[in-house]
Amino acid sequence: MSDFLFVNHGSATILTPLTEAARDWVADHLPDDALTFGGGVVIELRYVDNILEGLTDDGLTVTQ
């Protein structure tokens, strides 16, 4: 099982934490006022690569 589910809807992307480690990572690395949708965090396209790189560098996994 992956730590995150990443879905690209074109103009908006959603990163959903699926594990406790993923929820902790989100709490530690993303802003408290980040927009959420359906349990995931909405991320602007320009930030996606850096966020995905950061979480994988920290040993977490992502399913797209």
N, C-alpha and C positions, 0 to 999 in steps of 0.2 A: 504494500500500500504506500502510495506517495504521501508526502507531507502537505502538499498543496495541489489544488486544481487551478489551472490557468486557462481562461477562456478569452479569446479575442473576438469581440463583436464589431470590429471595424473602428468606429470612432471611440469606443470605450472598451477597456479590458477589465476583467475581474479576476482577482487572485483570492481564492478561498482556502483558508487554512483548514486542514483535515485532521491534524493531530495536535496534541498538547504542545509539542515542541514548536510546531508551526504557529500556534496562537501566541506562544511566548515570543517568538521571533517578531511577529507583527507588532506586539506590544512594545518591544524594545527598539524596533527600527523604523516604524512608520508613524506618522503624526497621529496624535490622539483624536484630532478633528477630521481625519480622513473620511471621505464619503464611503458609505457601505451600501451594499445591495445584496439581499438574499444570503447573508452570512459571509459575504466576501468583501474585499476592499476594491473599490474602483480606482484604477490607475491610468493616468494619461499615458498615451503611447510613447511620449518622449522619455518617460522614466522606466519603462518596462525592462529594457536591457540591463540597466544598472541594478534594479531590484532583483531580477532573476539571477544575475551574476552574484550578487551579495548573498542571497539565501543559499545558492548552491555552494559557494565558497565556504559557507558555514556548515556544510554537510547535509543540508536538507534537499529533498527531492521534489520534482514538479512533474505532473502529468498535464499534457495539453490536449 
